Amino acid sequence: MKCAAHPEVETNLSCGRCGIPICPRCLVQTPVGARCRKCANLKRLPTFEISPQQYVRATLMGVGLAAAIGIAWSWFWGAVSLFNFLVAAGVGYAIAEVLSLSVNRKRGRGLQVIAAACVVISYVIGNVGLSSGVLTFFAGFDLYDLLVPAFGIVVAVVRLQ
């Protein structure tokens, strides 16, 4: 047998659905066996197809929520300073959940980037609100101040995978 797409290649493989001969270059491995490219019908899952309008909606929702959470975080910063990792995890999860809900439970790399940026925005608003100025915010920056938003980012990104 010769491959239907590459007549110079001999093969013993055939599509499991339509039966045309295919070579290893034409083969698409699917959960039900080897298929030709036409029968495999490779498409992205609808869960990961996000339109530009949905990105805009997710960005607006995320920034609004990040601002609200950042203001609330600045009020409670001193009271929960030892538990800021837990607060950051909650912030990351809340932002990721709202972003996912705003685009009908879709997920993807773009939403992960938006969620990570929103976690950073909420953290910066919380810290600037606490320190009452940008200069004071950057003067007291240490490793702990990098780990807290990083933890929130990880939670948000994992939630949107």
C-alpha positions as CSV (number, residue, x, y, z in Angstrom):
1,M,0.0,0.0,0.0
2,K,1.1,3.6,-0.7
3,C,0.2,6.6,1.5
4,A,-2.7,8.6,0.1
5,A,-0.9,11.9,0.8
6,H,2.6,10.8,0.0
7,P,2.5,8.3,-2.9
8,E,6.2,7.6,-2.7
9,V,5.9,6.1,0.8
10,E,4.9,2.5,1.4
11,T,2.9,1.8,4.5
12,N,0.9,-0.8,6.2
13,L,-1.0,1.7,8.4
14,S,-4.5,2.8,7.6
15,C,-7.0,5.2,9.2
16,G,-9.1,3.5,11.8
17,R,-12.2,5.4,10.7
18,C,-12.1,5.7,6.9
19,G,-9.5,3.1,6.1
20,I,-7.3,5.1,3.7
21,P,-3.6,4.2,3.8
22,I,-1.5,6.7,5.9
23,C,2.2,7.0,6.5
24,P,3.7,7.8,10.0
25,R,4.0,11.5,8.9
26,C,0.2,11.6,8.2
27,L,-0.7,9.7,11.4
28,V,-2.6,11.5,14.1
29,Q,-2.8,9.5,17.4
30,T,-6.2,9.8,19.0
31,P,-7.6,8.0,22.1
32,V,-9.4,5.5,19.8
33,G,-6.4,4.8,17.6
34,A,-4.5,6.0,14.5
35,R,-6.5,8.4,12.3
36,C,-5.8,10.5,9.2
37,R,-5.7,14.2,9.6
38,K,-9.2,14.6,8.0
39,C,-10.8,12.1,10.4
40,A,-8.9,13.3,13.5
41,N,-10.6,16.7,13.0
42,L,-8.1,18.5,15.3
43,K,-9.8,21.4,17.1
44,R,-9.2,23.1,20.3
45,L,-11.6,22.4,23.1
46,P,-14.2,25.1,23.4
47,T,-13.1,25.6,27.0
48,F,-9.9,27.1,25.8
49,E,-11.3,29.2,22.9
50,I,-11.6,32.8,24.2
51,S,-12.8,35.7,22.1
52,P,-11.3,39.2,22.3
53,Q,-14.5,40.5,23.9
54,Q,-14.2,37.9,26.6
55,Y,-10.7,39.0,27.3
56,V,-11.9,42.6,27.7
57,R,-14.7,41.5,30.0
58,A,-12.3,39.4,32.0
59,T,-9.8,42.2,32.3
60,L,-12.4,44.7,33.4
61,M,-13.8,42.3,36.0
62,G,-10.4,41.3,37.2
63,V,-9.1,44.9,37.6
64,G,-12.3,46.0,39.4
65,L,-12.1,43.0,41.8
66,A,-8.3,43.5,42.3
67,A,-8.9,47.1,43.3
68,A,-11.7,46.1,45.7
69,I,-9.7,43.3,47.2
70,G,-6.6,45.5,47.4
71,I,-8.5,48.2,49.4
72,A,-9.9,45.5,51.8
73,W,-6.4,43.9,52.1
74,S,-4.9,47.3,53.1
75,W,-7.4,47.6,56.0
76,F,-6.6,44.2,57.4
77,W,-2.8,44.0,56.5
78,G,-1.5,44.6,60.0
79,A,-4.1,42.3,61.7
80,V,-3.3,39.4,59.4
81,S,0.4,40.0,58.6
82,L,1.4,36.5,59.7
83,F,-1.4,35.0,57.6
84,N,-0.8,37.0,54.4
85,F,0.1,33.8,52.6
86,L,-3.3,32.4,53.3
87,V,-4.9,35.7,52.3
88,A,-2.9,35.7,49.1
89,A,-4.1,32.2,48.3
90,G,-7.7,33.3,48.9
91,V,-7.1,36.4,46.7
92,G,-5.6,34.4,43.9
93,Y,-8.5,31.9,44.1
94,A,-11.2,34.6,44.2
95,I,-9.7,36.5,41.3
96,A,-9.3,33.3,39.2
97,E,-12.9,32.2,40.0
98,V,-14.4,35.6,39.1
99,L,-12.4,35.7,35.8
100,S,-13.5,32.1,35.0
101,L,-17.2,33.0,35.7
102,S,-17.0,36.2,33.7
103,V,-16.1,34.2,30.5
104,N,-18.4,31.2,31.1
105,R,-15.9,28.9,32.9
106,K,-13.3,29.1,30.2
107,R,-9.6,28.7,30.9
108,G,-6.4,29.4,29.1
109,R,-3.0,31.0,29.1
110,G,-4.4,34.5,28.5
111,L,-6.7,34.3,31.5
112,Q,-3.8,33.1,33.6
113,V,-1.8,36.2,32.7
114,I,-4.7,38.5,33.5
115,A,-5.3,36.7,36.8
116,A,-1.6,37.0,37.7
117,A,-1.6,40.8,36.9
118,C,-4.7,41.2,39.0
119,V,-3.2,39.5,42.0
120,V,-0.2,41.9,41.7
121,I,-2.5,44.9,41.3
122,S,-4.4,43.9,44.5
123,Y,-1.2,43.4,46.4
124,V,0.3,46.7,45.3
125,I,-3.0,48.5,46.2
126,G,-3.0,46.8,49.5
127,N,0.6,47.7,50.3
128,V,0.4,51.3,49.0
129,G,-2.8,51.9,50.9
130,L,-1.1,50.6,54.0
131,S,2.1,52.6,53.6
132,S,0.3,55.7,52.4
133,G,2.7,56.3,49.6
134,V,4.6,54.7,46.8
135,L,8.0,55.7,48.2
136,T,7.3,54.1,51.5
137,F,6.1,51.0,49.7
138,F,9.4,50.4,47.9
139,A,11.5,51.4,50.8
140,G,10.3,48.5,53.0
141,F,10.5,45.8,50.3
142,D,11.9,42.4,51.3
143,L,11.7,38.8,50.3
144,Y,8.5,38.2,52.2
145,D,6.9,41.0,50.0
146,L,7.8,39.0,46.9
147,L,6.7,35.6,48.2
148,V,3.2,36.7,49.2
149,P,2.0,37.8,45.8
150,A,3.9,34.9,44.2
151,F,1.9,32.5,46.2
152,G,-1.3,34.2,45.2
153,I,-0.2,34.1,41.5
154,V,0.5,30.4,41.7
155,V,-3.0,29.7,43.1
156,A,-4.6,31.8,40.4
157,V,-2.7,30.3,37.6
158,V,-3.3,26.7,38.7
159,R,-7.0,27.5,39.1
160,L,-7.2,28.6,35.4
161,Q,-5.2,25.7,33.9
